[in-house]
């Protein structure tokens, strides 16, 4: 990452190479990549990649890079897919466009079976490439909830590239969420910041750690703003700042603006939509709009439990419809039998709404089995 840390020096070097040989397509390609990785300047990078393509129209690396412009900078997923497939045709032995197609299948199409196939195919083509290993780890972590396999894949990615901040942050997220080992999580986030100061992932992860665990909102805001600074296209930082605006400042207007910015940057993410639904429910008391947003969040991320449990809470609290709420909780239990939040939410519903303390206890004990390190079920049992 030294080339990106010393941006001015690197830029001058590439521009000198172009001046010495204006037909040096590789120099244009490397300069475009520099603008993305160091500045997140997709406009300038696109111009440079286009110039590289004029000089080398059959260069699969440049075609693949144009795919990332469409995917990350333009959110033009059909054109991104077209570029990745063209890169695969130009070089069938290049694993990166295959891995990138896997990411599109996972994040945009929600086709998790196809995503895993593509990641594993990329790993077969190029076993030393870190990207498909990391992406497969996120699939097992966030979608399949298979934490042992996810941890193994994160560690494999880190072994392949000890300076991969995304893999370090993914492992840190796993330690925070599944293992409740917050000191180790913070250690991994800070390692990610150290090895790659241009990555938003460890900054965002540290922000969440300070927001959710340490409740130091000022420090959390500092990390989220830094994540936005290094990557203005990083939607989770906007969403998290919106949550902070509600928690620490009671600023519903500012929160809504941030959630909508996140939705514009990443229209396939459920998180800002869900948080906006909560805002419309609790602050604006606009229940029809809240319901619409909850349903949209569920459609966007059918592999996640929290939109469904949030929708169940909405029916219980806002619409006073316990039958519909229970229906959603039971649906969540069927789809996510290993998610502690589902058991916790359903137990609270049984205790507060149905006054069914026996079933509430049963659900809390199941939550303890699912996540033995989490203290919340034990604390809730004390409330019974």
Beta strands, then each sheet from edge to edge (+ up, - down):
end
